[in-house]
Amino acid sequence: MTTPDHQSPAPQPSAPAAKDRIYRSPLGLMGGVLLLALVGWLGIDALFRGSGHTPWLALAGLILLVPLVIAFTLRPAVFANDDRLRVRNPFRVVTVPWGEIASLRSGYSNEVVVKSGDKYQLWAIPVSLRARKKATRRQARAEAEARGGGRSGMFGGGAFGGGGLGGGPRGSAASDGPHRAETDKIMDDLRATLERQEHAESAQGEVTVRWAYEIAAPAVAGAILLAILLAVG
C-alpha cells in the first residue's frame, strides 16, 4: 500500500505593490494644452501655407518647441507610495527611497533634499506666494471670528435662538483646522509619509537619476536644424 506524497504548499500570491499617489499642477496641464494648441496651429499653418524657407523653419520650430512645451508643462509629476518618491522633472526622473530623504523643504520652491546633500526641485508642486498669502488671510480671519465668538455669545439665549450670533458658521470656521495653500498641504502629506516610512525596510535603497533623452534629443535636433536654416538664410 503506497502512501500519498506530501504536497508542497501552494505559493502565496505576493502582496500587491502600493499604488502611487500622483501630484501634478492643474495650471501647468491647462497651460500646456493651450500652448500646444497655439504652437500647433501656427506651425502647421506655416508648414502648409508658407513659401520659400518658411515651411522648413516652421518644421524646425515645431521639432524644437513641442518637446519643450511638453517638458515644462505636461511632463512634471510627483509619484509617491510607501517605498519611494519618484520625481519626474522636465529633463530627468529622480527616484528617491524614503530612507534616503533628509528633508522636504519649502521656500520659494519645493525641494527634496537627500542625505548626500543633493537637492531636486519638485516642478510638479510649484510654490504660489499668492496662494500662501490668501491662506494666511483666511486663517487670520478664522481666528478673529473664533475669538469674537465668545464675546458675541451673550446673544445666544435671546430672540436669535440657541445658537446666537456666535454659533454656527463661526464655530465651524474655527474647527476646520488651519488654512493652508494647496501645494503646502501636499508637502505636509509627503512629510507625513516620510516620517512614517523613512525607517521601513522596503523604503531603503539608492537614489537613481535618469535623464529624459526622449525630450532632450528632439529638442536639440530642432535647435540644430533651426540654426542651420537661419545661417543658410
Salt bridges, closest charged atoms under 4 A:
ASP20 OD1 - ARG84 NH1 3.20
ASP45 OD1 - ARG49 NE 3.45
ASP82 OD1 - ARG196 NH2 3.71
GLU111 OE1 - ARG105 NH2 3.05
ASP184 OD2 - ARG132 NE 3.17
ASP188 OD2 - ARG180 NH2 2.99
ASP188 OD1 - ARG191 NH1 3.30
ASP189 OD2 - ARG21 NE 3.45
GLU198 OE2 - HIS199 NE2 3.86
GLU214 OE2 - ARG75 NH1 3.50
GLU214 OE1 - ARG210 NH1 3.68
